Amino acid sequence: MRYGWEWRELAAHNGIAAPYVIHPGQKIQLGPVRQAAASTAARPSVPAATPAPTVPATSQAAVAATPVKPDSGKVQPPPATKAPSAQPAVSARSPSGWAWPAEGPLVGRFSSNGSLNKGIDIGGQLGQPVLAASDGSVVYAGGGLRGYGELIIIKHSDVYVSAYGHNRRLLVREGQQVKAGQVIAEMGSTGTDRVKLHFEIRRQGKPVDPLQYLPSR
């Protein structure tokens, strides 16, 4: 993640075959980004993502009309029903295409000094929706990166990835395509001491200040 690599691509780049076992003292090359042709030939196949289930439209079952009143001779129309929403409406996006990944106060800011905050922290409620900040593909979903808790990483292009940490529950899987504003997780406190979302944007593997990319609010 830190150097802009998706782990399967890094394995292919180093000639490491499934089940991708590495050993103490083994050298892993993190050099220039792979050549597209070589990566395509060496990269292990990834199962195609199954489209996320959609919420069914309002039932087509007929609604019985209100009985005719003897004194009016008119039929009262049935009450209107509202179709359930599949997901929260997509929030405003910046000119560069990014949207806020969660509602809530800013409780931590980006710092480029050493090991300090490499993103921003957004406070909120346990179980609150966490949204994809831009269209992309999920390249990591799990709890294996120390300090991030339950984490999701989305690749948006060959240049940008975003990360969403400390979730309570992950709602997407690796290889799945997501859209900006889609619910991908529930906010939590895994790997930290309070309920919050840790959000990062990385450009060519290097962390950048998300506030420079997100719309003003």
C-alpha positions, -999 to 999 in steps of 0.1 A, spaced: 0 0 0 27 25 10 45 21 -23 14 20 -45 14 -18 -50 -16 -42 -49 -3 -73 -32 -11 -97 -61 7 -75 -85 37 -72 -62 38 -110 -60 37 -114 -98 64 -87 -101 87 -107 -79 78 -141 -94 61 -153 -62 34 -179 -70 4 -189 -49 1 -193 -20 25 -163 -19 48 -175 9 77 -153 18 106 -160 42 128 -140 66 157 -124 47 140 -127 13 144 -96 -9 111 -81 -23 116 -56 -51 95 -25 -46 111 -6 -75 95 12 -105 59 4 -112 55 -27 -132 54 -27 -170 18 -32 -181 25 -60 -205 47 -80 -180 21 -75 -153 -7 -87 -175 11 -119 -183 23 -127 -148 -6 -115 -127 -27 -143 -111 -63 -143 -122 -88 -127 -99 -124 -139 -98 -147 -115 -115 -166 -94 -90 -203 -102 -84 -224 -71 -88 -236 -58 -55 -272 -68 -48 -297 -41 -55 -328 -32 -35 -359 -45 -53 -383 -19 -66 -416 -13 -49 -438 -43 -51 -460 -45 -82 -489 -61 -63 -521 -42 -69 -534 -20 -40 -571 -23 -34 -590 9 -39 -610 24 -10 -647 12 -13 -671 36 -29 -690 58 -5 -727 56 -11 -732 94 -9 -703 104 -31 -701 78 -58 -663 84 -60 -634 60 -55 -606 73 -32 -571 68 -47 -548 45 -27 -521 62 -6 -489 68 -24 -460 45 -15 -423 54 -15 -398 30 -29 -369 22 -5 -336 39 -13 -307 15 -23 -281 37 -6 -276 72 7 -276 99 -20 -241 107 -33 -228 138 -17 -213 167 -36 -181 159 -54 -151 182 -59 -139 192 -95 -114 163 -93 -142 138 -86 -138 132 -48 -166 131 -22 -165 130 16 -164 94 28 -185 101 60 -205 127 78 -190 140 110 -166 164 126 -129 165 116 -110 151 146 -76 146 131 -57 164 103 -31 153 78 6 156 87 35 150 64 61 147 92 75 112 97 50 87 111 23 112 121 -12 112 106 -11 103 69 -47 112 64 -77 127 82 -99 114 110 -137 119 109 -157 114 141 -191 98 141 -214 71 156 -208 34 158 -223 17 127 -225 50 107 -222 45 69 -188 48 54 -189 57 17 -165 53 -12 -150 87 -20 -147 80 -57 -153 53 -83 -128 24 -82 -120 -12 -74 -115 -27 -39 -80 -41 -37 -79 -49 0 -105 -56 26 -94 -70 60 -77 -64 93 -41 -74 84 -24 -40 84 -14 -30 119 -28 3 132 -56 5 107 -81 -20 122 -107 -33 97 -95 -16 66 -106 -11 30 -83 1 2 -98 13 -32 -78 17 -63 -92 46 -84 -65 47 -112 -29 39 -117 -22 71 -98 -46 72 -68 -58 49 -41 -79 57 -10 -79 39 24 -107 37 50 -97 24 85 -110 15 119 -143 2 105 -167 -20 126 -179 -41 96 -168 -43 60 -195 -45 34 -174 -50 2 -149 -76 -9 -116 -76 -28 -121 -72 -66 -155 -55 -62 -162 -24 -83 -177 5 -63 -192 39 -71 -187 72 -53 -212 74 -25 -217 37 -22 -218 23 14 -187 2 18 -184 -2 56 -198 7 90 -178 31 111 -161 16 142 -132 18 166 -111 -13 156 -74 -6 160 -80 27 178 -94 42 210 -126 59 197 -152 56 170 -139 74 139 -130 69 102 -94 72 93 -93 83 56 -62 85 33 -56 94 -3 -23 83 -18 -9 96 -50 16 72 -66 19 55 -33 26 87 -13 1 101 12 -14 135 3 -37 158 23 -73 146 16 -86 181 23 -69 193 -9 -90 169 -29 -124 168 -10 -151 194 -16 -153 223 9 -180 219 36 
